Amino acid sequence: MSQYGGVLAMLVVALLCVVAAYLAHRVTAVEARPVEARPFLSGHEPRQHALSRFHVRWYPVTLVFLAFDVEMLFMYPWAVVVAASGSAAVVEMFAFLGVLMVAVVWAWREGALRWV
């Protein structure tokens, strides 16, 4: 049980921090006032709802972009340590890229990259 003492202590500290942040918010919060429906800085009346500006076809493209973005998050640290890790790191990265390529092929097949 002593080997988990540090983990338990960190869990208690994290919970205390969450409770402290919640209590600090309750103590320092101001009364909510209704927000005026005016656009920021332009002064013009909005012609459409803020959530309806983008066509639904952009969302699958955004998800594909995020997949490649996350890929780069893993590739930069990998590029730093690949020389020290050897060929095992190269095999693992190609396995990761293979899984990502399967996702891209699936998105392509489903029409996520089609514009019209």
C-alpha positions, 0 to 999 in steps of 0.5 A: 500500500505504501507504493500507492501513497504518493498517488493517493496524496496527489489525488487528495491534493487535486481534489482539494485544489478543485474544491478550493477553486470552486469555493473561490469562484462562489466567494468572488462571483458577481451577480449575472447580468443579461448580455446585450445581443450586440456584436463586438466592435462592429455595431451592425445587427447580426444577420444570422445566428452565430452557430449557422455561419458554417456549412455542415460539410466543414465539420468532417474536414475539421476532424480530418485536420485534427487527426493530422494535427494530433499526428504531428504532436506525436511525430515531433517528440518521436523525431527527437528520440528516434536515434536513441531508440533505434529501429523499434521506434521506426516500426512503432511510428509506421504502425501509428501512421498506418492506423491514421492512414486507415482513418483517412481512407475511411473518411475519403470513402465516406465523402468527408473530403468531397466539396460538393 
